[in-house]
């Protein structure tokens, strides 16, 4: 960080050097150097903040945000226009206690390795071929089969239009790499490649279930945002499996760098917490004193960082649990003076959130209530990237003369498939599946029965047909 600061000074950069944190906002470099733990998992969190920014524009209160790149598949939730948060994270065997946006990851990306174990079982991941040598189709000497090689073999990715044609792919190398797992399985390469993609999508769907159903959320109540360079090829498949009806590929070409966009759309954010266990009846005056002390710290720090008082926003929260329980839920605390009425309102919000999370009738107020901690989120608003809109919409379907053979599990094999590119699209234009939307930095699969349209912001919106539709 100091090296970057020095280089920015050499370039006479007049702005501030900010870094993304796992809490969902940015902090100046000096704060990041003081508390580097804040940077853990901050990259995927950028995708969630970008999702919240776009979701507010599109009117999507509940979003499952998914990011599939080269090595991993990351998932987070936005609920009621706010990211779902956690008070701790675990990396390996180490747990650290920092307020963070809850993002979970598995080793499932475009570079994930397909392999067969000694019992002739097919697996995908968690290891990756990386960028060098990369998938076999990159032509850099790699011979290990990957998810990307499976897509090339099955016609999902064009060998001639990868990165807009800047990186021609070797389809023969992909087929040869897939043969290495097809032979021990006793199947042809196309069937093996289809198995690789099916396992990949099952792993991703399983993570989505753990992030939603196991936490008391119904996936069908959410819109799914799919970003990362590889996300659009799989999103409709695992959305269909979970009963999700709408998929958004944000800003189309920008989907591959969506986490970077989200960082650019973030504000300065500091989170201050006071841990003090209070057992009901809660002392409202003590809660008020803790909150006021945190707010004073927040204002002083943001002022020292050059944030104008008019750009400061403070939000209060309380972590509450039932007596004798170890897990708490965080709910908002009212602004202004905190008295018994505000404490009662927070407890009511906790009980609603508890039953919403764990099911009707799961609450147990007879156990009493405990305030575990109070916290303050201090936001310093900074400028955001503007999104241009194109209101020159048409209801006409998109048209193309391109096509290639593409394998579709829903159709039981290969089918001649229309291929659409950016010049074929436009606001309001629709595409009926099966089809492929092929952009320079990502590819979107529109399955049989699905419909894809481009909205005024340039997002690709897929309406996903249910199984058997």
N, C-alpha and C positions, 0 to 999 in steps of 0.2 A: 504493500500500500504506500509505503514511503517512497518507493521508487516511482510509482505512478504519480504521486503528488509532485515529486521533483520534475518529472517530465512535463506535467501540466504547467508547472511554473515556467519551464523553459519555453513553452509554447505561448506564454502570456495568456493562459486561460483565465477568464475573469469570473467563472462560475464556481459552484461549490462541488467538491468531490463527495458524492453520496454512495452508500452501499446498501443493497437490499438485505433485510433481516428476515428471520423465520417468523417474526411477529406480524408481517404483512405490510411493512412500510420501510422507509429508508432512514438511515442515520448518517451523520457526517463521519468521515474517516477517523477522526480522533476518537469518537465513541466506539467505532468498530474495533479499533486497536485496543481500546480499554477492555472491551467485552467481546472478544472474537467468537465466543460461543453463539452469539446472535446470528452468525453467518451460516451456521450449520443448516443444511436443507433449504437455504434461502432461494436458490435458483428455481426449483419447482413452485415455491410460494409465489414467485412473480407471475406464474401462469394463473394462479387463483385470483390475484389482485386484478389482472387483466380481465379475467372472467367476470368478476364483480362489476368492473367498469362497464363492460359491454352488456351484461345482464340488466343493469339499470336502464340502459338506453333501449333495450329490446323488450323490457317488461317481463323478464323471466325471474321470478323471485327464488325459485328452487332450481339449482343447476348442479349436475355432476360434472366436474371438470376432469378431463382425461388427457394425458400427455404421453404420446408414444413416439420416442425418438429412436436413436440407434442402439441404446443399451438398456433402457428401462421403460417401465410403464408406471406413471404417477397418477394418483387419484386424490382429489379433494372435493369438498362439498361447499356450495353456497346455499344458505337457507334463509328465506325472508330477506334476501339481498345482502346477507352478511356471511362471510366465511365461517365455517364451523371450526372452532378452536380447541386447543388442548392445553393443559397446564404442564405437560412433560412430554419428553420424547425418549426413545431408546435407540441407540446405535450400537450394534453388536450386543455386548453384555453391559453397556454403560447407559444408565438413565440420567438425564439431566433435566432440571426443573426450570424451564424458561417458557413463558406464555408464547404459544406458537399457533400458526394455522396448521390444522391437522392434515398432512399429506402423507400418504402411504405409497410405497413403491415395491415393485417386483422386477426381477431381471428378465424383462420381456420387451425386446425392441427389434428393430429391423436387422440388427447384427447378431441377435441371439442365436446360439449354436443349436442345431438339431443333431441329436445323437441317439444311439441305440445301446442299451445296457446288455449285460451278459444273459439276461433272460429274454432278449429280443423284444423289449418294451421301448417304444419311441418316446423321447423326451425333447423339450425345447427349453433352453436356458438352464440355469441363470447366467452362465458364462457367455461372453460375446466375442466376436471376431475383432471388434474394435474398428478403428478407421484405417489402420495400417497393419496387415494387408487388406483388411476389410472383407466383405463377402467375395465369394469366388468370382462373381460376375464383374467385379471392379477391374479384373485383369492385372492385379498387382502381386500375383503369386499365391494368393490364398486358394486353398482347396477344400476348406471346411464348409459344409452346407449351413446356410443361415436362413432366417425368415425372408430376407430380401431375395435370396436365390429361389426360394419357393414361389414368390410372386412373379419373378421373371420367367420361371419355368411354366407357370400357369397363365401367363398373359396379363397379369395385373399391372405390371410395370413395363413400360416400353423400353427396349434396349436403345432406341434411337432418340428418346426425348428425356432421359434422366438429366436433371439439372438444366432443363431446357435444351438438351442436346450437347451440353458442354462436357459431359462424361459418358461417352458411349459404353454400353454394357455388353459383356460377352455371354450371350445366352447359352452357348455350348458349354462354357465353364460351369454355369449354374446346373445344367442338366447332368453333367459329369459328377459334380459334387453331390447332388441328390441321389445319384445312382449308388453312392457309397452307403447310404442308409436304406435304399430300396432293396438292394440285394439280400441283406440278412433278414429283411422282413418278408421276402418272397413276393414283392409287388413291383409294379412298374413305377417309373419316376414320377409320373403325374399323380398317381394315387398316394405315393409317399409325400409329395409336396402338399397335396390337399390335407393329408394328416397333420403335417407340420403346422399349417394355418389353423386347422381345427383345434389342435392342442393349445396353440397360442391364444386363440380367442376364448377358449374355455378357462385358461389361467386368468385372463383379464376379466372375464365375467365373474369369476370367483372372487377376485379382489373387490369388484364393485359390490358384490353381495355382502362382503365383510364390512364395507364402508357404509352400507345402507341398511339392509335387512337386519344384520346382526346388531345394529345400533337403533333399531326401531323405526327406520325410515322406509317408506314404500317407494321403490325405484320409479314406478309409473307416475309418481307425483312430480318427477323431475324432468327437465330438459337436459340432454347430454351435449356438452361442448367437447369437441374432439380436435386436438391440435398436436403439434409435433409433426415432423415430416412424414411419419408412417401411420399416423392415427386414422386418416380418412379411408384407408384401405380396409380397416377392421371395424370401424365404429358402428355401422349399421348392423353388423352381425351380432356383436355382443349387446347392443341396444335391444335388438329383437328378442334375444334370449332372456332379457330382464323385463320385457314388457314396456320399454321406453319408446314413445311414439315419435319424438322429434330429436333430431341431431343437428347441431350447428357446427360448421367448420368456419371458425372466426376469420373474417377478412380474407379468406381463400389463401392467396400467396403468403400472407403474414402468419398463417397458422404454424409454419415451421419455426418461426422465431417468436411465438406468442409469449413465452415467459419474458423475453427481453422487452416486448411491448408492454407487458404488465408492470415491469419495473419502471419503465418510463411513465406509466400512468399512476404511479404511487405517490403518496405524500410522505413527508417526514413523520415518523411515528415513534414515540417512546411509551413504554408500558411500565408503570410503577405499581408495586404491590406491597401490602402490609399484611403479614401473616399473624393473626392473633385469634386463637380459638375462643369463640363466645357461644355459650349454651343458653338457649331460650329460657326465660325472657331476655331478649337481646337489649343491651344498653345502647340506645340510640345515640346518646351523647358521645360514647366512646367511638362508635362507628363514624360519627360526624367529625370527630377530632382526627381520626386516621385519614379520612378522605381529604379533609382540608390540608393536612400536612403533605399529602401526596400531590395535591393540585398546586401547592406553592412550589414544590420541587419542579414540577412540570413546567410551570410558567417561567421559572428562573432559567431552566435549561434551554427552552426554546428561544427565550430572549437572547441568551448568550450565543445561540446559533444563528442569530440574525432573522428570526421569524417575527414578523410584525404582530402585535397583539390582536389585530383584527383578523389575522389568518390562523389563530389558535382555536382549536375546538377540544373540549374535554368531555370524556364520557366515563361514568362511574359503573363499577360492577361489584357484585358480591358472589363469592363461591360458597354455596350452601349445601348441606347434606342433612339427611335424617340422622337422628341419634343412633349411635352404635354402628353406623355404616362408615365405609372408608372412601367411597367415591362421591365426589360432589359435582354439582352442575353450576355453571356460572350464569347469572342473570343480571339484567341492568338494575342499577340503583337510580332513583330519581335525583334530578338536579335540585339546587336550592338547599334549604334547611332540611336536615334529616331528623325526623321525629318518629314516634311510634307508628303513625300512619304510613310513612314511607317504608319502615321495616316490615309492616304487615303486607304491603303491596309487593315487596321483594319476595316474601315467603309465598305469597299466592302465585307469583310468576314462577317460582321454583317448583311448586306442586304441579302447575300446568305443564311445565317443561319436563318434569319427571314422568308424568303419565303419557305425555306425547312421545317420549323416548322409549319407555318400557311397557306401555300399554295401559288401557283404562283399568282402574282399580288397583294398580300396582303401588300407589302411594300409601304411606303409612304414617300419617300425622301423629298417631298415638305415641310414636317413638320420640317425638319432639324434634327440634331443629337446632342445627349448629351452623354458625357463621365461621367458616374456616379462614377466609381472608377477604380483604377488599382490594380493589385495584382501580387505577385510573389510566385510561388511554388518552394520550396527549398527541393531537395531530396538528402538524403545521402544514397548511395547504400550499402546494406549489403548482405551477402551471402543468396542464395535461396536453398530450397530443390531440389535435383536433381530427375528427373523422369526417371525411367528405362524404356527402350523400349525392346520389344520382336519382332524381325523381322522374326521369324520363322512362317510366316503366311501360312494359308491354305485356300482354297476356299470351303472346304467341309462344309456341314451343321453340326451344333452341334447335338448330339444324346443323348437321355435319355430313361430310362425305367420307370421313375416316372410319375405319373399323379394323378389328383384329380378333383373332380367336382368344377367348377368355374362358377359363374354367369357372363354372358356377355350381356349388354344391346343391343349390335349390333346383337346378335343372338336370342334375345328375351327370354333368360332364361339360365339355367345351361347347361354346356357342359363338357365332359371329356377333360381335358386340360393338355398337357405335362408340366412337371416341370423340369427346368434346374437349376443346381447349378454350382459353380465355377469350379469343376473338369470336367464338361461337356463342358466348354468353352475353348477358345483359340483364338489367333490373327487371324482375318479373318473369323472365323467361324460365320455362320449366323443361325438365328432362325426365322421361319415364324410363325406369329400369327394365331390363338390365342395360347398364351403360357405365362408362368410365369417364370421369372428368380429370383431365390430365393437365396439371399446371407445372410450372418450372420447378417448384420446390416441394410439391406434394401431389398425391394422387388420391382421388375420392372414388370409391366403388359405390354405385347406385344399384342395389340388388333388384332382382325380379319383383315387381309389385311396388317398389319404392318410387318416390317422386322427389326430385331435387329441383330447387329454384334458387335463383340469386336475388337477394333483397337489395334495397337502395344503398346499403352500406358496403356491399360487396361480399357479405357473408353467403355461404352456401348452406341452405336449410334443407335437410332431408326429412321427409315424412316417411316413417318406416312402417311397412306393412307387417301385420301380425303373422305368426306362423300359419301356413296354410291359406293365407289370403290370396 
